[in-house]
Structure formats: structure tokens, C-alpha cells
Amino acid sequence: DDLASLCLPCPKGQFKATVGDETCTSCPAARGNTLQEASKSQGDCKCLPGSYDNGTACLTCDPGYFCEGTGINTLCPDHSSTNRGATALADCKCVLGFARALTVAASTCEPCPSGTYKL
């Protein structure tokens, strides 16, 4: 069997720091995300999407931010916000009185024009 003779990369969410035939080790539950295959250390294990690393633990992403699984909490663009635990820029929704701009970047929220409103 040809597959038995191949060295396969550790899948996302696992790492292997040693050389040899030992199997890959799963990242700890709270840090079960690696950004790529073939991770080589537990340091490659990042917080899961919807959470960020505060230096000692993974915390749920705060309202107004999104956390894509890189360990970082990213602030939503001006005039938009999220619910707790948001995982993507698309989760940032325009606040009252603002709507997605039709002529500029899709993540931009513009004030509603005169004579219009947004709930």
C-alpha cells in the first residue's frame, strides 16, 4: 500500500513536534485551531473562531468585535457591531440609522439618506 509509506501532514487542529512515527497530537480543546496543516508545536494552536487570546486564556469575542480563529479580536468597522462570539467580518451589522454602502466597500456603513431610515 503506497499510502503506508508516505509521511502525511498533521491535519488542522493537530501538531507534531518530534521526528518519527508517533501520531499527531490534538490541540487543547480551547485552542483547537491551527491556521494550516503540518503544525509543528503546541504554540501553533490558536483560539477557536469566536474567541480570542488574552495572553492566558481564550475568551469569547466581545460585542463589536469578530474573532476568526487567529487568536486576535478585530474591531468591527465604524458604525457597525456584532453579537458576542462573532466569527467573521460579515457578522458586523450596521447600527441603527446606518446601512451598507452600495458604492464603496461592502463592510462600510453609511448614514441613511434624508427621507430614509433603518431599524
PyRosetta script that sets phi, psi and omega in degrees:
from pyrosetta import init, pose_from_sequence

init()
pose = pose_from_sequence("DDLASLCLPCPKGQFKATVGDETCTSCPAARGNTLQEASKSQGDCKCLPGSYDNGTACLTCDPGYFCEGTGINTLCPDHSSTNRGATALADCKCVLGFARALTVAASTCEPCPSGTYKL")
pose.set_psi(1, 119.8)
pose.set_omega(1, -176.6)
pose.set_phi(2, -65.1)
pose.set_psi(2, -34.1)
pose.set_omega(2, -178.7)
pose.set_phi(3, -64.2)
pose.set_psi(3, -32.1)
pose.set_omega(3, -178.5)
pose.set_phi(4, -66.4)
pose.set_psi(4, -19.2)
pose.set_omega(4, -178.9)
pose.set_phi(5, -99.2)
pose.set_psi(5, 1.1)
pose.set_omega(5, -179.1)
pose.set_phi(6, -95.5)
pose.set_psi(6, 146.7)
pose.set_omega(6, 170.4)
pose.set_phi(7, -91.5)
pose.set_psi(7, 116.4)
pose.set_omega(7, -177.5)
pose.set_phi(8, -100.7)
pose.set_psi(8, 145.6)
pose.set_omega(8, 179.7)
pose.set_phi(9, -70.6)
pose.set_psi(9, 147.8)
pose.set_omega(9, 172.7)
pose.set_phi(10, -62.0)
pose.set_psi(10, 137.6)
pose.set_omega(10, 178.6)
pose.set_phi(11, -71.7)
pose.set_psi(11, 165.4)
pose.set_omega(11, 175.4)
pose.set_phi(12, -54.5)
pose.set_psi(12, 140.3)
pose.set_omega(12, -179.2)
pose.set_phi(13, 90.6)
pose.set_psi(13, 1.2)
pose.set_omega(13, 178.1)
pose.set_phi(14, -136.3)
pose.set_psi(14, 160.7)
pose.set_omega(14, 179.4)
pose.set_phi(15, -145.8)
pose.set_psi(15, 165.1)
pose.set_omega(15, 175.5)
pose.set_phi(16, -151.6)
pose.set_psi(16, 115.5)
pose.set_omega(16, -175.6)
pose.set_phi(17, -91.1)
pose.set_psi(17, -15.6)
pose.set_omega(17, -173.9)
pose.set_phi(18, -106.2)
pose.set_psi(18, 158.6)
pose.set_omega(18, 172.7)
pose.set_phi(19, -89.6)
pose.set_psi(19, 139.0)
pose.set_omega(19, 178.0)
pose.set_phi(20, 136.3)
pose.set_psi(20, -169.0)
pose.set_omega(20, -172.7)
pose.set_phi(21, -97.1)
pose.set_psi(21, 12.4)
pose.set_omega(21, 176.2)
pose.set_phi(22, -66.3)
pose.set_psi(22, 153.7)
pose.set_omega(22, 179.0)
pose.set_phi(23, -78.8)
pose.set_psi(23, 166.3)
pose.set_omega(23, 177.7)
pose.set_phi(24, -71.0)
pose.set_psi(24, 154.6)
pose.set_omega(24, 179.8)
pose.set_phi(25, -105.9)
pose.set_psi(25, 134.8)
pose.set_omega(25, 177.6)
pose.set_phi(26, -71.7)
pose.set_psi(26, 143.6)
pose.set_omega(26, 173.9)
pose.set_phi(27, -64.4)
pose.set_psi(27, 154.0)
pose.set_omega(27, 175.1)
pose.set_phi(28, -57.1)
pose.set_psi(28, 152.2)
pose.set_omega(28, -173.2)
pose.set_phi(29, -51.5)
pose.set_psi(29, -46.9)
pose.set_omega(29, -176.8)
pose.set_phi(30, -71.6)
pose.set_psi(30, -21.3)
pose.set_omega(30, -179.0)
pose.set_phi(31, -120.1)
pose.set_psi(31, 48.4)
pose.set_omega(31, -172.9)
pose.set_phi(32, -83.7)
pose.set_psi(32, 19.2)
pose.set_omega(32, -175.1)
pose.set_phi(33, -120.5)
pose.set_psi(33, 128.0)
pose.set_omega(33, 166.8)
pose.set_phi(34, -115.3)
pose.set_psi(34, 150.8)
pose.set_omega(34, -175.0)
pose.set_phi(35, -79.2)
pose.set_psi(35, -14.3)
pose.set_omega(35, 179.7)
pose.set_phi(36, -153.1)
pose.set_psi(36, 170.9)
pose.set_omega(36, 172.4)
pose.set_phi(37, -74.0)
pose.set_psi(37, 168.6)
pose.set_omega(37, 173.4)
pose.set_phi(38, 64.8)
pose.set_psi(38, 34.0)
pose.set_omega(38, 177.2)
pose.set_phi(39, -67.6)
pose.set_psi(39, 144.9)
pose.set_omega(39, -172.0)
pose.set_phi(40, -110.2)
pose.set_psi(40, -7.0)
pose.set_omega(40, -179.8)
pose.set_phi(41, -151.9)
pose.set_psi(41, 160.8)
pose.set_omega(41, 178.2)
pose.set_phi(42, -63.5)
pose.set_psi(42, -23.9)
pose.set_omega(42, 176.3)
pose.set_phi(43, -62.2)
pose.set_psi(43, -19.3)
pose.set_omega(43, 176.6)
pose.set_phi(44, -77.9)
pose.set_psi(44, -12.0)
pose.set_omega(44, -179.2)
pose.set_phi(45, -77.2)
pose.set_psi(45, 121.5)
pose.set_omega(45, -176.6)
pose.set_phi(46, -111.1)
pose.set_psi(46, 164.7)
pose.set_omega(46, 175.6)
pose.set_phi(47, -60.7)
pose.set_psi(47, 148.2)
pose.set_omega(47, 178.4)
pose.set_phi(48, -67.7)
pose.set_psi(48, 154.8)
pose.set_omega(48, 174.7)
pose.set_phi(49, -52.3)
pose.set_psi(49, 139.5)
pose.set_omega(49, -177.2)
pose.set_phi(50, 94.1)
pose.set_psi(50, -0.5)
pose.set_omega(50, 177.2)
pose.set_phi(51, -141.2)
pose.set_psi(51, 161.9)
pose.set_omega(51, -179.5)
pose.set_phi(52, -134.5)
pose.set_psi(52, 164.3)
pose.set_omega(52, -177.4)
pose.set_phi(53, -96.3)
pose.set_psi(53, 119.4)
pose.set_omega(53, 178.6)
pose.set_phi(54, -93.9)
pose.set_psi(54, 9.6)
pose.set_omega(54, -180.0)
pose.set_phi(55, 106.8)
pose.set_psi(55, -26.0)
pose.set_omega(55, 179.1)
pose.set_phi(56, -128.1)
pose.set_psi(56, -21.7)
pose.set_omega(56, -177.1)
pose.set_phi(57, -154.5)
pose.set_psi(57, 164.7)
pose.set_omega(57, 172.9)
pose.set_phi(58, -91.1)
pose.set_psi(58, 125.7)
pose.set_omega(58, -179.8)
pose.set_phi(59, -115.3)
pose.set_psi(59, 150.1)
pose.set_omega(59, 178.2)
pose.set_phi(60, -62.0)
pose.set_psi(60, 135.7)
pose.set_omega(60, -179.1)
pose.set_phi(61, -58.5)
pose.set_psi(61, 133.6)
pose.set_omega(61, -176.8)
pose.set_phi(62, -76.0)
pose.set_psi(62, 155.7)
pose.set_omega(62, 173.0)
pose.set_phi(63, -56.6)
pose.set_psi(63, 140.3)
pose.set_omega(63, -178.7)
pose.set_phi(64, 91.0)
pose.set_psi(64, -3.3)
pose.set_omega(64, 179.7)
pose.set_phi(65, -128.2)
pose.set_psi(65, 162.8)
pose.set_omega(65, 169.9)
pose.set_phi(66, -131.7)
pose.set_psi(66, 149.6)
pose.set_omega(66, -175.5)
pose.set_phi(67, -131.4)
pose.set_psi(67, 108.9)
pose.set_omega(67, -171.5)
pose.set_phi(68, -86.6)
pose.set_psi(68, 0.0)
pose.set_omega(68, -178.9)
pose.set_phi(69, 101.9)
pose.set_psi(69, 17.3)
pose.set_omega(69, 177.4)
pose.set_phi(70, -100.0)
pose.set_psi(70, -6.1)
pose.set_omega(70, -176.3)
pose.set_phi(71, 95.5)
pose.set_psi(71, -5.7)
pose.set_omega(71, -175.5)
pose.set_phi(72, -108.5)
pose.set_psi(72, 142.2)
pose.set_omega(72, 171.3)
pose.set_phi(73, -100.2)
pose.set_psi(73, 127.0)
pose.set_omega(73, -174.9)
pose.set_phi(74, -111.0)
pose.set_psi(74, 128.7)
pose.set_omega(74, -179.4)
pose.set_phi(75, -69.3)
pose.set_psi(75, 136.5)
pose.set_omega(75, 175.3)
pose.set_phi(76, -63.7)
pose.set_psi(76, 156.1)
pose.set_omega(76, 175.8)
pose.set_phi(77, -61.2)
pose.set_psi(77, 161.2)
pose.set_omega(77, 179.1)
pose.set_phi(78, -48.8)
pose.set_psi(78, 141.8)
pose.set_omega(78, 174.9)
pose.set_phi(79, 65.3)
pose.set_psi(79, 26.0)
pose.set_omega(79, 175.2)
pose.set_phi(80, -139.6)
pose.set_psi(80, 161.0)
pose.set_omega(80, -178.8)
pose.set_phi(81, -152.4)
pose.set_psi(81, 171.3)
pose.set_omega(81, 178.5)
pose.set_phi(82, -132.5)
pose.set_psi(82, 169.8)
pose.set_omega(82, 167.3)
pose.set_phi(83, -84.5)
pose.set_psi(83, 165.1)
pose.set_omega(83, 177.0)
pose.set_phi(84, -58.1)
pose.set_psi(84, 136.6)
pose.set_omega(84, 176.4)
pose.set_phi(85, 84.8)
pose.set_psi(85, 16.2)
pose.set_omega(85, -179.8)
pose.set_phi(86, -63.4)
pose.set_psi(86, 146.9)
pose.set_omega(86, -174.5)
pose.set_phi(87, -116.1)
pose.set_psi(87, -7.2)
pose.set_omega(87, -174.6)
pose.set_phi(88, -153.3)
pose.set_psi(88, 157.4)
pose.set_omega(88, 176.0)
pose.set_phi(89, -54.1)
pose.set_psi(89, -35.9)
pose.set_omega(89, 179.7)
pose.set_phi(90, -61.6)
pose.set_psi(90, -19.1)
pose.set_omega(90, 177.6)
pose.set_phi(91, -76.4)
pose.set_psi(91, -14.4)
pose.set_omega(91, 178.3)
pose.set_phi(92, -75.6)
pose.set_psi(92, 114.0)
pose.set_omega(92, -178.1)
pose.set_phi(93, -107.6)
pose.set_psi(93, 143.0)
pose.set_omega(93, 179.0)
pose.set_phi(94, -62.3)
pose.set_psi(94, 140.2)
pose.set_omega(94, 178.9)
pose.set_phi(95, -78.4)
pose.set_psi(95, 171.7)
pose.set_omega(95, -179.8)
pose.set_phi(96, -51.9)
pose.set_psi(96, 136.4)
pose.set_omega(96, 178.4)
pose.set_phi(97, 85.4)
pose.set_psi(97, -0.5)
pose.set_omega(97, 179.9)
pose.set_phi(98, -129.7)
pose.set_psi(98, 149.3)
pose.set_omega(98, 179.1)
pose.set_phi(99, -139.5)
pose.set_psi(99, 160.6)
pose.set_omega(99, 177.8)
pose.set_phi(100, -59.5)
pose.set_psi(100, 132.6)
pose.set_omega(100, 177.5)
pose.set_phi(101, -71.1)
pose.set_psi(101, 140.0)
pose.set_omega(101, -179.2)
pose.set_phi(102, -91.1)
pose.set_psi(102, -18.6)
pose.set_omega(102, -173.5)
pose.set_phi(103, -108.5)
pose.set_psi(103, -7.9)
pose.set_omega(103, -179.9)
pose.set_phi(104, -125.2)
pose.set_psi(104, -167.2)
pose.set_omega(104, -176.9)
pose.set_phi(105, -49.9)
pose.set_psi(105, 138.5)
pose.set_omega(105, -176.3)
pose.set_phi(106, -61.8)
pose.set_psi(106, -18.5)
pose.set_omega(106, -178.7)
pose.set_phi(107, -90.1)
pose.set_psi(107, 0.7)
pose.set_omega(107, -177.8)
pose.set_phi(108, -88.7)
pose.set_psi(108, 133.8)
pose.set_omega(108, 175.9)
pose.set_phi(109, -108.2)
pose.set_psi(109, 125.5)
pose.set_omega(109, -178.5)
pose.set_phi(110, -111.8)
pose.set_psi(110, 151.2)
pose.set_omega(110, 176.7)
pose.set_phi(111, -61.4)
pose.set_psi(111, 145.8)
pose.set_omega(111, 176.1)
pose.set_phi(112, -64.4)
pose.set_psi(112, 137.1)
pose.set_omega(112, 178.8)
pose.set_phi(113, -64.9)
pose.set_psi(113, 162.3)
pose.set_omega(113, 175.5)
pose.set_phi(114, -51.8)
pose.set_psi(114, 137.8)
pose.set_omega(114, 178.3)
pose.set_phi(115, 84.9)
pose.set_psi(115, 3.1)
pose.set_omega(115, 179.1)
pose.set_phi(116, -130.5)
pose.set_psi(116, 164.6)
pose.set_omega(116, 177.6)
pose.set_phi(117, -150.8)
pose.set_psi(117, 164.9)
pose.set_omega(117, 174.3)
pose.set_phi(118, -138.6)
pose.set_psi(118, 129.6)
pose.set_omega(118, 178.4)
pose.set_phi(119, -80.8)
pose.dump_pdb("model.pdb")
